[in-house]
Amino acid sequence: MKVAVVNYGMGNLGSVRRAFEDLGAEVTIAEHPAALYQANRVVLPGVGAFGEGMARLQAGGWVDELRKLAAEGQRPLLGICLGMQMLATRGEEGGINEGLGLVDGTIRRLDTLGCTSRIPHVGWNDITFTREDPLFAGIPQHSDFYFVHSFAFDASSEDDVTARVTYDVPVVAAVRCRNVFGTQFHPEKSSKAGRQILRNFLDFKPC
């Protein structure tokens, strides 16, 4: 299985690469959008601010190609942390910025969603699956995953939400729209359960 990890200058590429290689995948750090078409799976990692992330994706020519790949549906896409947030329609970090628009929703700061706990949300927390999804196959309900974020996905449709985490208030932990997946947590840093997430992504059959 060939995995392309998008390098737009804001991702934790090393840990993501090692996690997939440990599962037997052939991993390429994609420096140009053309490299995406040589892979079976595409991963959009990310650490940092929404606006800067989208600006870098736009400058590198990634936006149109990621949208095209998602529309074709033959190469499943996984967004991790900021990568998941950029799947949204728009984000409010540093002003209103357009997202990739692959999963309908808006990225909002946790306190605007009602959270009164310390921001950012950092550390291990258990998630609740809100519907069955192949990404969670073989993973027990309420498994722990590692989070680091100040903003969260406010989904337009509950149908796109596959898991939530409670951080004072319920917060979206994972989304899916057809062959596009997103996790707010870092599966590559989440021990056995995170490893199973990545294995399930590799095993997923595009529909």
Steps between C-alpha positions, in 0.01 A plus 500: 500500500643838395431801724571860405543744790444859390794727582383860505740602775278461808472128568658257743626297206751279679265342753225451242742340258643264761155397620390393152834336420468294818177365350679397181393790280728658240501869597590798284532853633321681218680823412277572198132425425594271211639252754151440637402309188771241563344397832204292617440712810554869576569644846473870584674557836529834672609699802434874521247762395215448252560816297870437453439136416251585227729772364782248468274242336384763251852622427620146438219415258353240736147635540362424154671160486373390842148603401536310173626186674213514748247536219648205310476290814764241409766612750367529856619812682576526872536841664673505840461786755540822297471277192152398615405861570599608150251249357228739620319768302658781697702582811483789747860494622661835421190620316271314261694279259373264234572130553513211257124456525512119505297466821240771560562696818687781672809486721435698819699570817406262781372775731254622234356146505435530874822354640610660829801274558858608434587550135671334321361154563819297544541138598327165499122485492249226420271532201147382436412358160175657382444251218665194354789580273772284341768730646408373848480128423644293785531799735301495827259781577654768728858426393758770581665717236748788515370854435668840454266774377334834575247491216246234409273388218144634518340267245198613300360146498511241777519240223862605442599458868636155587638564851495757779717575800385675817715796601258683727259482203463240222753574226532337159786249506460346152311563177437317178339593169513212251872420453626803694586437868620733771621457859549789739727276707840371389472128420875481437553600866214295648658163573313179413163659421663758276693231319171320433350821357784522249474129417127540439568795270741288297246214486203720406346416162398816309132509408 
